[in-house]
Amino acid sequence: MSLLIGDDTEKTHTDPQAQIGGDHRIPDQSRAARTRSFDVDAHPVPTGREEEWRFTPIDRLGNVFSDAATDDRAGDAAAEFDVQAGDAVQVSTLAHGQAPRGTVLVPEDRGAVVASANTADALHLRIAPEAELSEPARVNVTGQGAGRRSNAHYVVEAGAHSKALLILDHTGAADHTGNLEVVVGDGADLTVVSLQRWDDEALHLAQHEALVGRDATYKHIAVSIGGSIVRMNSNVRYAGPGGDATLLGVYFSDAGQHLEHRSFVDHNAPRCTSLVTYKGALQGDTARTVWVGDVLIRAEAEGIDTYELNRNLVLTDGARADSVPNLEIETGDIEGAGHASSTGRFDDEQLFYLMSRGISEEQARRLVVRGFFADIIAKIGVPEVVDTLMEAIEEELSLTMGSQPGA
């Protein structure tokens, strides 16, 4: 018998439109019981009444659910893919049924299954065992037009005891479904960064799935600052004891933008660790963010340690953040398990303290926002990503501060 914990250990409510979660429903079944299948018919188009889709604006996602091939007009595909990798990375493709494709990622929703079914040749990046990449490998995805249907599936293998950084960068616009399947070999150290820098019209559904080997280290970083709707599922399970997984997320939603991040850590092996930390800011009317974090600690996962944290900062009226952490525990023999989430506005005391020392209100607000993101930015530790993120935050803050009274 398992223990389901579906409420928050920490709550901050400062505005009716800045609430955590919603109704805080405890799941009626194990997270592991969710349907996973390569059969498109097993994942019908959602209605919005399903538990896993209840936060998502389904009415704005019609085309992205279509079981359709990538829009290719006279050789002009809906998205262009540019791969940059050094000699230690073997680049090839994998057809359906060609391992390791399909050995880690099994589609768990409509977006993932149509991406899988409609990607005949998955991009395969294989990092040689014991290799240590001096430069990041990159996959640049550029959408070629709003409303154009695009599918993708990537498979990344990090050989035993290798060390590498992969950056997956999304720009332009398209109706895009993309899967990422990751195999982290024993003792390997792999960081994957997914940048969502889409234009305003883009739609993006993604499932990222990783299998972490014995004594391996895996870090997944999601940065969402663009797109009309972005919905990402970032999932992890373990292939042996001693694995360490860190899932980090940073997002900034503005007017009319919906950014949704879901994580699932399946502790299925002993003596593994996981840390999930997502932080976001919201501004503008109808800006919306959603974070749902699920952790399952199976009976065999003795001695594990896990923690998940989500914090949201609401900068203007009309924005809403939903935050739902869940723990499912099947054994009491663990080192630790916890979660926390909070959503709130600017801290008036912090603003007062800074302004009382001669700092303008605009600059004080900027400092508070930078401080809010500081710890997670430090955890990212990738200069290129940090610089991109800080530039985007500064651009968003310029819009916010310019709209403040007296600015």
Secondary structure, 3 states (H helix, E strand, C coil): CCEEECCCCCCCCCCCCCCCCCCCCCCCCCHHHCCCCCCHHHCCCCCCCCHHHCCCCHHHCCHHHCCCCCCEECCEECEEEEEECCCCEEEEEECCCCCCCCCCCCCCCHHHHHHHHCCCCEEEEEECCCCECCCCEEEEEEEEEEEEEEEEEEEEEECCCCEEEEEEEEEEEEEEEEEEEEEECCCCEEEEEEEECCCCCCEEEEEEEEEECCCCEEEEEEEECCCCEEEEEEEEEECCCCCEEEEEEEEEECCCCEEEEEEEEEECCCCCEEEEEEEEEECCCCCEEEEEEEEEECCCCCCCEEEEEEEEEECCCCCEEEEEEEEEECCCCCCEEEEEEEEECCCHHHHHHHHCCCCCHHHHHHHHHHHHHHHHHHHHCCHHHHHHHHHHHHHHHHHHHHCCCCC
